[in-house]
């Protein structure tokens, strides 16, 4: 299998040359990127309702902040925009 082909299909990781360590690293990276490991860690123990509310509110605030920062960065990185401060 060459690098042009997909290394995984639907969370199935292909083992190349009996290299289990690299396949495990790839699987952990995929699961971490999709948030499955975080969900597993959260559901291992009981989460009290106030902790659940705090976590959800924190995640909402973080998502709003990240979206706002992405918007600002896209605006700054934009080319051919008019000068926001004419005369300076």
N, C-alpha and C positions, 0 to 999 in steps of 0.2 A: 504494500500500500504506500503510495507516495503522498507528499504533502498537499497535492492538489485535491485529494479526496477528503471527505469529512472524517474527523477523528471520532465523532460520535453520531449516533442517530437515535433520537428519542430516549436520551439518558442511557443508552447502551454504548459502552466504551469498547473500542477495538484494542486488543492487546497486540502490540507489534514486537516481533522477535522475542517473545516470552518475557517482555519487560513489564512485570507486574507493577513495579514502583511508579513508573511513569503513567501507567493506566490509572492507578489509584490517585495520583496527583491530579490528573485530568478530570476524573470523576468528582473529586472533592471541589475542584474549581468550578465545575458545572453546577453542582448542587449548591455551592455557596453563592454563585451568581444568581441563581433562581430563587434563593431565599429558603430553600428546603431545610438546610442545616439550622438556620435561625428558628424556624418553626419547630423543628424537632427539639432544640434546646429549650424553647419556651414551654413546650408541652410535657417535658419530663417531670416537672414539679407543678403543683397547684399554684396558680397565680391569684392572689387575693383581688377582689373587685377593685379596690382603690389603686392597686398596682397596675391592673389592666387599664383603668381609666388614665392613669398617669402615662403609661407607655403609649397608648393610642393618641393622647393629646400631644405627646412629644413627637411621635411619628408624623402627625399632621403638621405641626409647626416646622419640623425639619423639611417636609415636602414643600411647604409654602416657601420657606427660605431658599431651598435649592432651586425651585422654579423661578423665583425672583432673581436670584443671582445668575442663572442661566440666561434669563431675558436681558439683564444688564450687560453680561459679557457678550452676547450676540449683538447688542446695540453698539458696544464699543468696538467690536471687531469688524463691524460693517464698513464697507468701502464706499466711496463716492457719496457720503452723506453731507448735508449742508453743515456749515460751521455753526455749532450751537451758540457760540459767543462771538458774533460779528463785531469787529472794531477793536478787538484785543490783539 
